[in-house]
Amino acid sequence: MSYEIKQDGKFKFIEEGEGEPLILLHGLFGALSNFHDLIAHFSKTNKVVVPLLPLLELDLLHTSVGGLQKFVLRFIEHRNYNNIHLLGNSLGGHVGLVYVLKHPERIKSLILTGSSGLFENGMGDSYPKRGDKEYIRKKTQLTFYNPDLATDELVNEVFEITNNRLKVIKIIALAKSAIRNNLGEELNQIKQPTCLIWGNNDTITPPFVGKEFQRLIPNSELHFVDKCGHAPMMEVPEEFNKILDQFLNKLKTPAATV
């Protein structure tokens, strides 16, 4: 099933279900199909919101983690969401962290999976080779423990980006901005309960990164998932949803006793 993309002003987003908002921030190659199982599951209990982040639409000057954070700030204020559970994967996690550090007041909890912000292995020294689809396929497969998840749709999405010179420049600008924007010194300021869900076979933000986030974020819990790479919500959706369910259930306000 595909979800309707809504438009409000200049913002495009998916919004399904009712309840406390669960806002999902996608990573660099963030096809909405990445979140399909998550939307289906959590829209029963939450208002699931997926803003389409303008990764490659901002002007070059604002193509950065900070520029994306400002976009998320404008989106959340425009839609007036409160008591937000903010979930970010990869670069989306990094943007979420910067947002929480600057604007904690609307955020109830934070969920990070394969997040940048401390350390990441990039797409490699020779990235990207334009016009070489098999090379792009191999690089895309590195995202996953199971290479079959690098579907033709996903490979074509990455291939299309890498064949556009301006998009390549913007991707590199974002990647460099993520590396420059190391949050190690600031993470101890995060007060929100934080759930870290990490693939044991993540080669881009390896397991030690998850452990370091747990060490630095005061009220955090860390869950490792076996046979899983950089995108747990795509690779092991059932396990991911179960961990997130348990985390969110702990935060539910108990009904007032009469």
N, C-alpha and C positions, 0 to 999 in steps of 0.2 A: 504494500500500500504506500502511495506517496502522499505527502502532506501538503496542504495548501500554503503557499508562500504569501503572507499578508504584506501590505504596504501601509505605512503610516508616516506621512511626510516623506523624508528621504530614507527612512529605515525600511529594510525588508527583513522579514523574520517569520519563523514558524511559531505558532502559539497553540498548544493543545491542552485541554483539561482545565481543572479548577483546583484551587488550593494555594499553598505557599509556592512562590515561583522557584523553579529549578532552572537556572539559566546556564546554557551550555555554550562555552566558547571553544570553537574548533581551532585546529592547528593549521600549519602552512598549506597542506593539501587537504582542505577541509570539505570534501563532498558531503552533502547532507546525509547521504546514505550511511555514513559512518555512525550516525546516531539513531538509526532506524529502530533497533530493538529497545534502546533506552527510552525513546519517545513513547513507543507503544506501551511499555511497562509502566513508566512513571506518570503518564498522563491520566492514569486511573486515580492517583492520589495527589498530584501536584499540577500546577500550571507550568507545563514544560515550554520553555522559550529558547529558541535557537536564532539569535541574530546572525545575519549574513555579514561577516566582518569584511570590511573593504580592504583586504590585504594588498590588492594590486590596483585599487582605485584611488588611493590617496596620492596627493602630489609627492614627489620624491622627498621633499623637505620633511614631510610628516610621515613618511613610510618608516615607522619605527615602533618599538614596543610602546613608547610614550604616546605616540599619535593614535595607536589603536586603543589604548586605555582611555584617551579623551573621547573617542568615538563611543566606547561602551558607557562612559559616564553620561554622555548626552542621550544615549538610547534609554538608559535606566531612568533618567530624570524625565524624559519625554513621556515614557509609558507609566511613570510613577509606580514602579514596583518597590515593595518593601518586604522585610523578612526573607531575604533572598538566600537560597542555597546556590552558591556559585561554583560551577564545575568547569574546569579547563583541562584540555589535553594538549600536550606539547607546547607550542607557542601560545595557545589559548590559556594554558595554565599560568604562563609567565605574565600575560596581560592581566589575568585575574588577580595574581599576587600584587602587581603594581596598583591595581584598582583598590584592593582591600587595604593596602598600606596607606593610600591617599584618602580614601573615602570609606571608612569602615562602618559608617552609621546604618546603612541599609542592609548590611550583610549579616545573615544569621549563622551561616557555616560555609566552609570552603572545602572543595573536593578537588584534588589534583591527581592527574594520571599521566605519567611520562612527561612531566612538566620541565620546561627549561627555566632558567633563572639562577641556577648554580653551575651547571656543567652540561655540555652536550657534545656528542660527536656530530660534526656536520655531515653534509652529503659527500664528503671526501674531497681530496685536493683537486681532482680533475673535473669536478662538477661545474656546470653541466655540459656534457657533450651534445651539441645540437645535432638533431637529425639522426641520432643513433638510438632507435627505439629499444633494441635489446639491452643496451647499456642502461637506459632509463628503467626498463623492466627489472633488471637486477638491482638497481638502486632502490626502487620502490619495494621490492621483495624484502630488503633489509629492515623495513619497518615491522615486519611480521615474523613470528616464529614459524608459521605455516606459509610458505611462499605462494601457495595457491590463492591466498587472499589478495594478492596483487592482481586483481581482475583486469581484463582488458579496459573496462570503463575507467578504473583508477589510473592505469598506465597511460591511457589516452589523455586523461586530465593533466597529468604531470607532463607528458610529452608536448601537449599544446602550449603549456606555460613555458617550457624550456625552449620552444622554437620561436618565442616572441622576445625580441631583444630587450624591449623596455620592461617586460615582466621579469625577465632574468635579472636585470639590474635591480629591480625592486625586491625580488626574493633575496638577493645577496645583501641588499641594504637592511632588510629585516633580520636576516641571520646575523649580520655583523652587530646590529643594534642589540640583539638578544645576548650576544657574547659580551658586549660592553656593559650591559645593564645587569651586573651580577648583584643579587639581592642578599648575599650571605650575611652582611652586617645588619640588615634591617628585619630579618624574619622573626626575631625575638619580640617584635612589637605586635605581632598578630595575636589578637585575643580570641578570635572565633575558634570554636571546635573545628578541627581540620582532619579530613580523611584522605590518606594517601593510598592509592591503589596502583600497584606497580607490577609489570611483567618481569618474571625472573629471567627472561631471555631478551630483555630490552637492550639493544646494542647502541641506541642513540642517546638515551639517558639511562645508563646501566643501573642495576640494583643499588650500588653504593650511593647513587644520587638520592634515591628514595630514603635511604637510611640517614643521609645528611639532612634532608628536609625534616625528617622526624626529630633529629637531634636539635635542630635550630628553631622549629616552630613549637612553642610551649605546649599547647593543648592539642597534640596531634596523635593519630594512631596510624599505623602502617600495615598494609595487607599486601603480601606477595602472592602472585598468581602464577602457577607453573605452566610451562609450554605456551608462553605468551610473550609477545614483543612489546612494541612501543604504543599500541592502541588497544588496551584491554577491552574497551567497550565494543570494539568491532570483533576482536578475536575470541573473546570468551564472555559474550554478553550475559549469559545466565549467571555465571559466577560474579561478574562485575555488578549486575543488578542486585544480587543477593547481598553482597557486602554493603552496597550503597543503601539498600532497604534497611538493613540492621542499623547503620549509622544514623539515617534520618529518623527511624523510629525512636531512637534514644533521645532525640531532640524535640519530639512532639510535646507540646504543652499538655499536661494532664488536664482532663476535663474538670472543671470546678465542682467540688462536692457540694451538694445542696444541703 
